[in-house]
């Protein structure tokens, strides 16, 4: 992680910890660290297979993948940072205020486009929820995340 400065923990999942980091060039990214020490050879292969899927999924509505590396017995996966938070966060901040239909359809269309892209590659996202739909800073673009948690 020499090229990355850890800024904060942004999430903990069943498979690892996600950190908000700053790259040497100043860009903020997410680094997911997955411990590989206790994994069987089969689990390691499956995890690396999921990383390969991320590499091939370039789509405007799927969170971007940058690189991966092994450090201190952990697989580190570097991904795009979505500054607008999650769709779940945004809905909670609205505290009961309804969203206009046009915006709902705009988000829905982006989510469907990302799912169509996955399905066209024979991939199912098994953990689709508002916490795994990330937004850009302006909250105009949705990006699907959580693929490492629910790839089949």
N, C-alpha and C positions, 0 to 999 in steps of 0.2 A: 504494500500500500504506500510505497515511497512517493508515488505520483499523486496521492490523494490525501487531503487533510480531512479527518473526520470532524463534522460539525455537530451532529446530533443523531440520536436513535430515532427513526421514524416509524419503526414497526418491528414486531417480533411475531414470527409464525412458527408453525410446527417444524419447519425445516431450517430456520436460521433467523438472522437478525439483519434488518435493513438500516443502513446509515445514509444520512445526507452528507455528502462529501463535496469538497472543492478540488477540482483537478488542477494540475500545475498551470494550465492556461486560464484558470479563473472560473471556468464553467462549473455550475453545480450539477452533480449527478447523484444517482442512488447506487450504492454498492451493497449487494446482498451477499452476506457471508454464510456459507453452508458448511458446517463441520463435516469433514469426510473421514475422520479417524475411526469412528465407530461403525462405519458403513461396511457392508459386505462388498465383495467385488461386483456382484450383480447390482446392488444399489448404486454403486459408483458409476457403473455403465449406464444405468437408467437415468441418473442425474445428468451425466454428460450428454446423453441423447436428447434430453429436454433442452439443454443449452444449445445444442445444434439446431433444434427447432426454432428457438428464439432468433438465431442467426439468420434463418431463411425467411422470417416472417415480416420483412419490411413492409409496412402499411401505415398510412397517415393516422389511422385510428387504433393502432396497437403501439404500446409503449416501446420506444426504441432501445435496441441492444447495441452496446459499444464494444465490449471485450470481456474476456474472463481470464483468470489466472489463479494459481494455487499459491497460498501464502499461509504460513503457520497452521498447517493441517486444515485449512478451510478453502473451499472453492469460493472465489470472489467473482461475482457477476456484476458488471458495470452497466447500468441502464439509464435511460433518460429520466430526468426529474421533471415532474409536472407541478408547476408552482401554484396552481389553483386548487390543490387538494383533491379530495374525493367528492364524488357526486353525493355520497352520504353526508359528508360535512356540509356541503352547500345546502342540502335539503333541511338539515337540522338548524342551520343558521337562519333559514327562512321562517322558523318558528310558527308553522301553521299557515303561512301565506301561500296561496296557490301560485303556481307558475303558469304563465300564459301558454296556450296550446301550441303556438308557433315554436316556442323554445323547446317544449316537450318533444314535438315532432322532429326538430333539428337534432336533439340529442339521440332520440330513438333511431333516426336514420343513420347516424354515425355508429351507433352500437351495432345495428344490423349489418352495416357494411363491414365492420371488423369481424363479426361472426361469420359472415359469408366468406370472407377471405380465409378464415381458419377452416371452415367446412370444405372449401374448395381444395384444401391440402389434406383432407381427411383427419382433421384435428378437432376434438371436442374440448371446449373450455368447461370444466366441471365445477367451477367455483365462481360463476357469474353472480355478482351482487354489487350493490352501490358502492361498497368499499373498494371494489376492484375496477371501478370506472374513474379514471383520473381526468382532471381538467387543466387546461393551460391557464396562465395567469389571468387572461381576460375572460376565462370561463366560456369560451366560444367553441372549443374543440375538445371532444371526448377521446380518451385513449384507454383502451382495454389493457388491464394488467392482471397479475395473479396467475399467469400462465404456468409458472413452475409449481403452483399449488394444485393445479387441476388439469393437467394434460393427460390425455389417454392415448 
